[in-house]
Amino acid sequence: MFMSEKKVKIVKRAERVVSKPNKSKSTRKSASDMVNTVTNWVSEFQQRQSAETAKAVESLIHSRRQQPNEA
C-alpha cells in the first residue's frame, strides 16, 4: 500500500496574517441593547415572582389563623 504523496505547506509565524473580526459599533450597541432588555425582563420576572410568593404566603398564614384549631 502506497500513501498518496501530498504536499504540506508550512506557514511560519511571520508569514501569518492575523485578522481580527471587524464588528461595527452599531452591531455591538444592538447586542448590548438585547442583553440589557433580557436582563430587565429577568429582573422584572424575579420581582413579580417574589411579590406573588410573598402574597401567597401571607394569604396562607392569614387563612390558617382564621380557622379554628381542630386538635
URRAJO-V693692 format. One record per pair of residues at least 24 apart in sequence whose ideal C-beta (glycine too) atoms are under 6 Angstrom apart, sorted by the first residue. I is the first residue (numbers start at 0). J is the second residue. D is the distance in Angstrom with one decimal. If there is no record, write none. Layout:
# URRAJO-V693692
I:J:D ; I:J:D
This chain:
# URRAJO-V693692
none
